[in-house]
């Protein structure tokens, strides 16, 4: 079930109040009722919070925001259930990360933990702040094959859809044009990255990030290396822009990291299109902390198109029920081209759009002469099948889809499942 626009707007308002509380400001409208509050069922609000992955923020500020008085005890109970489930999941994540990093260290593989509980500690001070999801690991491009070998030995298997066989032409294509491979295990999913973003050279390479790394403590037993604060902030801005700001949690991450003065060291070096527009969207939805440079805030104030697009994306489902064929490939291509206009980057972007990572699964030929004709034929068949499905108006797709996330149905008391990143 998708959240209603009214519920999403209410969650946006509540998040704006929550971040004001976090920076020590008086809650906007304290003692009053938001105009959109009236008549909103608790389930709708939980659906919107789960859709935007911000249940942890609302749970942390439930008392300060008077959620029980404004919406009823069912909302507070559901948020507590989600928080309890997340806490258990993050505990498992910490143990899984400890096991993977130890195995990597034994084979001489350096790795940084991206997003997830590491970013939660950096941005909010505790590992459960962002919920539970996949494990994102960042390694040097030259270490990808060895890291893959270690993960397989530890029980994770590369996902068939979007993976390739080392040594094949498809493997080289994936490493050259994309930035991650997904592995599934019994208790977690691992996204193995060798770039911070699909774009070529727009964000720091692994060696730079490793040199500037920070170590954060997830719990009393587990410490993990992660991006330095400025790298984490820039990556969060780019990641939000790549997703067209469809997740409110990404904006909360940006707001929290932007409060730290260290995030703004030499800010003119990285305040390009993606950062500027993410700052504009964050300002519109949540407001900005005072630490944001005034000149950057001024530049961002003119990004009206990005704000309109973000508002529209936040009201829609994260994945369209009837996506136009190749719509995501077009969005990815636009993201790449806006990030880097060099001839090499344009060539790689076009290659990635023509042969997406998901299309190379099972193509084990070692040369392009054998692999590319098979891929072209497969691509044509898939596009025709998807186009026919789309014209029929059905929700079925020839491609695997991610299961939708459902909020708990009060008042059953069942523990909700929150399978989000």
N, C-alpha and C positions, 0 to 999 in steps of 0.2 A: 504494500500500500504506500502510495506517495503522499508526502505531507501537503497540506493545503497551503496556498500562498499566504493566507492570514497567519498560520502557525509559523511559517518561515520568517515573516516580518516580525512577529512577536519575539522569536528567538534572536533575530538580529538586534532588536531593541534591548533584550535582556543581556546579550553579550556586551553591548556598548556600556550598559550600567556596570557589568562585572569588571571590565577592564578599568573603568574609572575608579572603582573600589580598590583595585589592585595597585593603582598608582597613588592612592591616598586621597583622591578627590571625593567630594560629596556626590552621592548617587544622584544622577539627574532625575528629577521627578520624584525624589524620595517622599514617601507618604502619600503619593497619588497612584492612580491606576492608569497604565498605558491604555490609550484609546482602543487598541486592538485586542485587549485582554478579554473583554466581555464575551462569554459564551464559548470560549475555546476549550474543548475537551482535553483532559490530561493526555490522552493517547495521541492526539494530534501534535501536541507539543513535544512529546517524546519521539514521535516519528520524525519531526523536523530536527530535533537535536541529534538523533542517531544518523539521519541522512547527512548532516553537516559535521558529524564526528565531534560534537562539543558537549556531550553529556557530562564529561569530567569537569568542565568549566562551570556548568550550571549546578552540578552537585556540590562543588567546592564552595559556591556562593549561595546555596539554597536559603540559608538563614538570613544572610545579609540582604538578599533580594526579596525576602518575604514570599517565597514561592508557595509555601503552604497556605498562607492567608489569601494570596491572589488567585491561586489555581486549584487549591484543594490538596489534601494529603496524598492522593493517588500519584500525583506528579512527583512529589518528594520520594515516595516509596519506590516508584519505578526508576528514578535516577539512582537511588541507593542500590537497587538490584544490579543495574548496569555497572555501577562503580565496583561493587563486590566482584562481579564477574571479571571486570577489567583487572582488578588487583590480582586475582588468581592468575590471569593470563600473563600479566607483566612479570610475575614471579617465575613462571615457566620460561618466558622470553629471556630473562636474565640468566637462567641456568643454561639455556640453549646457546646463548651468546658466549658464555664462559667456556662451554665445551668446544664450540667452533673455533674461537680465538686460540684456545690451547692447542687444538689440532693444527691450526695454521702455524702457530709459533714453532711447533715441532718440525714443520717442513720448511721453515724460513720464510713464510708468507706474511708480510705486513698487511694489516687491514684496519680500516676505520669504520665505526658504526655510524650510519646515517639515520636521521629522523628517529622515529620510535622513542623508546625510553631514554636514550641518550639526549635527544633534543628536548624531551620533557624535563629532564634534570637541568639542562642549560637554561631553558626558557622560564620554567615555573618552579624549579627547585625540588621536584619529586617525580619519580619515574612513572606514576600512574596518570599524570596530568593529561596525556594525549590519548589515552585508551590503549587498546591492544590491536596489533595487526601483524604485518609481515616484518621480517628481519632484513634490514638493508645493510649490505656490506660493500665497502669501496676498496678496491685493490688496484695495483698498477696493471696496465694492459699486459705487460709481460708475465704477470702472475696468474692470469685468468685460467689458463689450462690446468696449472697445478692446483689452484683453488678449487676448480671443478672436481678434480680427482680426489681432493681431501673431502669435499662435501659428499661425494658419492660413497666414499669409504665410511663416512660417519652416518650414512643412512638416508641422505637426501637424494632424490632423483630429479634430473632435469625434466622440466615439463615438456611433453611432446610437442605441444602447440607453441612454437616460437623458439625452439632449441635447435642445435646443429651438432654434428659430429666433429670433434677436433681433427684437424688435418684436411678436412673437406673444403671445397670452394665456398660452400654455404657458411661454414665456420668463419672463414676469413671475411666474408661479406657482413656477417653479423657484427664481428669485432670492429670492422671499419665504419659501418654506418649506424650502429645503434649503441646502446650504453648499458644494457643489463640482460641477464638471463635469470629465469625463475626456476627454483628447485622446491619440490614438495617433500615434506617429511611427515612423520607420524604426529608431531605436536606443533609444527610450525612450518611456515613457508619462508624461504630465503630468496631475496633478490640480490644477485651478485652484480655489482656495478664496476665498470672500469673507466667511466666518465661520470661526472656529476649531472650531465644533461646530454641529450642526443646531439646537440650542436657540437661543432668541431672547434675546440680551442677557445670558446667564449668564456668558460669558467676555468678555474685553476686545475692543473693536472694533479695526479695523485702525489707526486714527490713534493710539490709545493705545500699541499694540504697536510702531508705527513710531517713536514718540517714545522708547521704551525699548529699541530694537533694539541688538543686538550684531553685530559683524562678525567672522566666523571664517574662518580660512585652511584650505581643503581640501587644497591642495598648494602647491608653490612659485610657481605662476602664478595660482591662482584664489582670490579672496576673495568671500564672499557675506554679505549681511545676513540675520540670523535673529532669532528671538524673544530678548528678554532672558532671563536665567537664571530669574527667578521665573516669568515667563509660560510659559517652556518647561516648567518643572516642573509648573505647574498644568495646562497643556494635556496633558502626558503622563499625569497622574492621570486626567483626564476621558476621554482617549482609551482608556485601559485599562479604565475603568469601562463606557464605551459598548460595548466588545467583550466585556464580562463577564469580563475578565481571562483570556481564552482563550489569549493568547500570553505565554509566559514572558519573551520579549524586552522586552515593555512593563514588566514588573516590574523587570528589570535596569536599564532606563532610569530608572525612578523611584528605585531604590536609589542609582544613581550620582549623579543630580541632587540627591537628598536629603542627600548628604554635604557639599554646598557650603552654608556658612552663609548665603550670599546668597539661597538659595532660600526661606529662612524669614523674610524681612523682612515684618513685619506679617502673620504667618501666620493670625491669627484672622479676617482679612478674607476669606480664600479657603478656609478649612478646613471646607467644607460636606460634604454627604453624599458626593459623588464622591471628594473627596480623602480623607476619613476612611476610607471603605471600601477605597480603593486602598491606603492605608497599612496597614490591617488585613490585606489579602491579601499584601502584600509582607512584612510581619512574619511571617506564617505560613509562607511558602514560602522566603524568603531571610534573614529577620531584618532588623533595622533598624540603620542607623548611629547613632552616639551624638548626632549633630547634630539628630535629630528631637526637637522639643519634648516634654518628658515629659508635659505635659497632653494633647497631641494623641495620643500613644501610649496614654495611659490611656483616652481616649474611643474610640479605635479598637479597643481590646481587647474591646469588647462586640459587635463586628460579626460574630457567629458565622455568621449566614445567608449573608453575602457570602462568607465564607471557604469554606463548604461548596459554594456555587454555583460559585465559582472552581475549586476542586479538581475538581469534576465536569466543568466545561467543559474543563479542561486535559487530561483523560483522553480526551475525545471528539474526533472529527475536527473541524477548524475549521468545515467546512460539512457539515451532515448529509446523508447519502446519500439519505434519504427525508424531507425537511423537511415538517412539517405546513404546509398552505396558510396563507399570511399570517403565519407564525410570526415572521419577521424584522420585519415591519411592527408586530406587537404589541410586540416587544422595543424597537424604536425609539420607539414611542409611550410605553412605560413610562419609557424613559430621559428623554424630553423632559418628561413630566409630573412626574417626580421632581425635575427640575432647576429648574422654574419653574411656579408654580401660578397666575400671573396670568391674567386673562381673555383677554388678547391671545395669550399663549403657548399656552394651552389650545386656542384657536381655530386657531392655526397648526398645532399638533400634530395635531389632528383632520383638518385639511385635508390635511396631508402623509400621514396614514395612509390617507385615503380615495382620494387621487390621488397615488401615489408618483411620484418623478421618472422612473422607467423607463417609466411608462405614457403619457407625453406625447409620445414620439418620433413625429415625422411629423404632429403636429397643428399646423398653421400658421395657423389662424384667429386673427384679431386680437381677437375679442370672446369673452367667456365664453358668451354666448347660443349661439354656434355651436360652440365647442370642448367645453364641458362635456357635452352629450348624446353626442357621439362618444366622449368619454373614459369616460363611465358604461357605454356599450354595450361598449366594448373591455374595460373592467375586469371586467364580468360574464362575458364570453366567456372571458377569461383565467382567472378564478377557477374557472369550471366545468371548463375543460380541465385545470387543475392539480389540482382536486379529483378528477377522474376518474383522472388519472394516479396520484395518491396512493392512491386506493382499490384500484387494480389492483396496488399494491405494487411498481411498477417504479421504477427509479432515474432514468428519463428525466424531463425537466422542460420545460415550454413556454418557460422563460426561459433565456437564455444563462448558462452557468456558467463559472467561472474554472478553467482546467486545474489539476489537482492537481500538487503538487510531489513529485518522487521523489528519494530519496537515491541516491548512486552505488552501484553493485553491485560490491563488492570481489570478486575482485581484477582486474577488467577493465582498470582504469587509465583509463577514459574520464572526461573532464571532466564533472562534474555540472552540471546546469542548475538554478539556484535562483531561480525567478521569484517573489520575495516582496517585500513593501513594507518 
